Amino acid sequence: MDSISPSDAEAALAQSARRVLPAGSFGNFAPEVILREGKGGRVRDVAGREYVDYLLGSGPMFIGHGHPEVLAAVQAQLPLGTTFFATSEPGIRLAEVLVEALPCAEQVRYVSSGSEADRYALRVARAFRKRDRILKFEGGYHGMSDWGLMSLAPKQLANFPVAVPDSAGIPKSVRDEVLVAPFNDLKTARSLIAEHHDELGGIILEPFQRLIPPAPGFLQGMRELATQYGIPLIFDEVVTGFRFCYGGAQNYYGVTPDLCTLGKIIGGGFPLAAIAGRADLMAHFDCEIVGDDGFLMQVGTLSGNPIASVAGLATLEVLRRPGAYDGVFAMGRRLMAEMEGLLRRHGVPGCAIGEPPLFDIVFSDEAPRDYRGMLRADAAVQKHVNAVLRKHGILKGDSKYYLSTAHDARDEAQTLEAFDAALKSLPRG
């Protein structure tokens, strides 16, 4: 019998995917990429092609694929049990670590995904304030709930604070429950909050919005406004939690929210997310404290899963060590600087935007400060460059280079060679 070539096997899998999966994928990434394995800072697809992996599972694999300490922790837990529904020791131990690490955290409640965490954080804020409306920032991603998908990536821009749904199936009534402000615009936020503070249940934002760092004073100003009006301030740290430093973006930028949401890194590559925050807010998960009227019902079959918890504990143990972040910051800074140098050498408008562990090149004359600034970047050039990068063995999303502590000098050199080739291949006008 003739053996099946890797390319034939890949084609067969892709055909099967188109038959059994909508759009032939899980909905997360390009359907033509079907991955088989990952090790350190690299992955291989089912045809055997190897890539430097800047996708990192959309961020969770911050210490690399197959880290030996994470594998050892998981292997030790497997014979003891994979899920209980009841409270378990690994989840308690992880909660202790999170409370110790995060400035805002006095208590923790687990869920299985960042979308769940964001949805429950908004519900906690509403329960506490006894108000229904939420203020978010245009372009901010807060999961797949109806509220989270308001003005994430609106194709038709509206006047602030009007919210625009980004998905079919969202009730029209949700539009009236969400107010939208431009990121990094403290003046507009102050005006909206002053006008609507008595209607607001909470304020949610990404302290580092997708790729855009906060402008000096913006997070501090939002903290002051939330405190002034007694509105819970929620930092969505699903992406930033433990990525920029141990203790999250709230530690990195020096601004403490009332609640935060976590995911990705804290599960060590397994499904785990959490809401963390002040005890008086988290008390809404405890009926004995707040009574029936204030109680927020929340259960999840896999919440606090022991496998995910031990993987998260092992990951955070690695990141707690002195110098754990030094290499990823150094490599990120070099890549950002070298890529900007290549842009200048080839005469291509663009700049690096983000922080060293999480950045991208935006093909624009100036660094965007908000979502509408990102829209002014050249999306066609971005798409072309990403496609050429993939041909040269660099795997990244439509936007973002997620760096890991496992990436090394060989990965860095290949990335710069690929980026140089991508710029050379751009059509010249």
BELBELKA-V806832 format. One record per backbone hydrogen bond with DSSP energy under -0.5 kcal/mol. CO is the residue of the C=O (numbers start at 1). NH is the residue of the N-H. E is the energy in kcal/mol with one decimal. If there is no record, write none. Layout:
# BELBELKA-V806832
co: (CO;CO)
nh: (NH;NH)
e: (E;E)
This chain:
# BELBELKA-V806832
co: (5;6;7;8;9;10;11;12;13;14;15;16;17;21;22;30;32;33;34;37;39;40;41;42;43;44;44;45;49;51;51;52;52;54;55;55;56;56;60;61;62;64;65;67;68;69;70;71;72;73;74;75;77;77;78;82;84;88;89;90;91;92;93;94;95;96;97;98;102;104;107;109;111;111;113;114;115;116;117;118;119;120;121;122;123;124;125;126;126;133;133;134;134;135;136;137;138;140;145;147;148;149;149;151;155;159;161;164;167;169;171;172;173;174;174;175;177;179;181;182;184;185;186;187;188;189;190;191;192;193;196;196;197;199;201;202;203;205;205;208;209;209;211;212;215;215;217;218;219;220;221;222;223;224;225;226;226;227;232;232;233;233;233;234;234;235;235;237;237;240;240;245;245;247;248;248;249;250;250;255;258;259;260;261;262;263;264;264;265;267;270;273;274;275;276;277;277;278;279;281;282;283;284;285;286;286;287;290;291;291;295;300;302;305;306;307;308;309;310;311;312;313;314;315;316;317;318;321;323;323;325;326;327;328;329;330;331;332;333;334;335;336;337;338;339;340;341;342;343;343;344;347;351;353;355;357;358;359;360;360;361;362;362;363;370;371;372;373;374;377;378;379;380;381;382;383;384;385;386;387;388;389;390;393;393;394;395;400;400;401;401;404;408;409;410;411;412;413;414;415;416;417;418;419;420;421;423;427)
nh: (9;10;11;12;13;14;15;16;17;18;19;20;21;24;25;33;34;35;46;44;42;65;53;39;51;36;37;48;45;43;53;54;395;402;58;59;59;61;62;64;405;67;40;71;72;73;74;75;76;77;78;79;80;81;81;307;86;92;93;94;95;96;97;98;99;100;101;102;105;106;277;275;273;304;117;118;119;120;121;122;123;124;125;126;127;128;129;130;131;201;202;136;179;204;181;140;371;142;149;150;142;151;166;139;157;162;180;151;170;171;174;175;176;177;178;178;134;136;138;185;186;189;190;191;192;193;194;195;196;197;199;200;200;133;232;135;234;207;236;210;211;212;213;209;218;219;221;222;223;224;225;226;227;228;229;230;231;230;203;234;235;258;259;205;236;237;261;241;263;243;244;247;248;251;251;252;253;254;255;257;278;235;276;237;274;266;267;269;268;270;272;111;262;109;260;106;107;282;283;284;285;286;296;287;289;290;291;294;294;295;297;303;305;309;310;311;312;313;314;315;316;317;318;319;320;321;321;324;326;327;329;330;331;332;333;334;335;336;337;338;339;340;341;342;343;344;345;346;347;348;347;349;362;360;358;403;355;401;353;362;363;351;364;378;374;375;376;376;377;379;382;383;384;385;386;387;388;389;390;391;392;394;393;52;395;396;54;397;402;359;403;407;412;413;414;415;416;417;418;419;420;421;422;423;424;425;426;429)
e: (-2.6;-2.3;-2.3;-2.4;-2.3;-2.5;-2.2;-2.3;-2.7;-2.1;-1.2;-2.2;-2.6;-2.5;-1.4;-1.6;-0.7;-0.5;-2.4;-2.7;-1.9;-2.8;-2.7;-2.7;-2.8;-3.0;-1.7;-2.1;-2.1;-1.9;-0.6;-0.9;-2.8;-2.3;-1.6;-1.1;-0.7;-1.6;-2.1;-1.7;-2.9;-0.8;-2.8;-2.6;-2.2;-1.8;-2.4;-2.7;-1.9;-1.5;-2.3;-0.7;-1.6;-1.0;-1.0;-0.7;-1.2;-1.6;-2.7;-2.4;-2.1;-2.1;-1.8;-2.5;-2.6;-2.0;-1.9;-2.5;-1.1;-0.6;-1.8;-2.6;-2.2;-0.5;-2.1;-2.6;-2.3;-2.7;-2.3;-2.2;-1.7;-2.7;-2.2;-2.3;-2.7;-2.5;-2.6;-2.4;-0.8;-3.9;-1.1;-0.5;-3.2;-2.5;-2.0;-2.6;-0.5;-0.6;-1.7;-1.3;-0.6;-0.6;-2.6;-2.8;-0.5;-2.3;-1.4;-3.9;-0.8;-0.5;-1.5;-1.0;-0.9;-1.6;-0.6;-0.8;-2.4;-2.7;-2.7;-1.3;-0.6;-2.0;-2.7;-2.0;-2.6;-2.7;-2.3;-1.8;-2.4;-1.6;-2.3;-0.9;-0.6;-1.8;-0.6;-2.2;-3.4;-0.6;-2.9;-0.9;-2.1;-3.1;-0.6;-1.5;-2.5;-0.5;-2.4;-2.2;-2.4;-2.3;-2.3;-2.5;-2.3;-2.6;-1.9;-0.8;-2.1;-0.5;-2.3;-0.6;-0.5;-2.4;-1.9;-2.0;-0.6;-1.1;-1.9;-2.4;-0.5;-2.3;-0.9;-0.6;-1.8;-0.6;-0.7;-2.3;-3.3;-0.6;-1.1;-0.6;-2.1;-2.3;-2.7;-1.6;-2.2;-1.7;-1.6;-0.8;-1.8;-1.6;-0.7;-2.6;-2.7;-2.5;-2.9;-2.3;-1.6;-2.6;-1.4;-1.7;-2.1;-2.2;-3.5;-0.6;-1.2;-2.0;-2.4;-0.6;-0.6;-1.0;-0.7;-1.3;-1.8;-2.5;-2.3;-2.0;-2.5;-2.6;-2.3;-2.1;-2.7;-2.0;-1.7;-2.0;-1.6;-0.6;-0.9;-1.9;-1.0;-0.6;-2.0;-2.4;-2.6;-2.1;-2.5;-2.1;-2.8;-2.6;-2.3;-3.1;-2.7;-1.9;-2.0;-2.2;-2.2;-2.0;-2.4;-2.1;-0.7;-2.5;-0.8;-0.5;-2.9;-1.8;-2.3;-2.3;-2.2;-3.6;-2.6;-0.6;-0.5;-1.9;-1.9;-2.8;-1.7;-1.6;-0.6;-0.8;-1.5;-1.1;-1.9;-2.4;-2.2;-2.8;-2.5;-1.9;-2.1;-2.7;-2.0;-1.7;-1.3;-2.2;-1.9;-3.0;-0.5;-0.6;-3.0;-0.8;-0.7;-1.4;-0.8;-1.0;-2.3;-2.5;-2.2;-2.2;-2.1;-2.2;-2.3;-2.5;-2.4;-2.2;-2.4;-2.2;-2.3;-1.6;-1.2;-0.5)
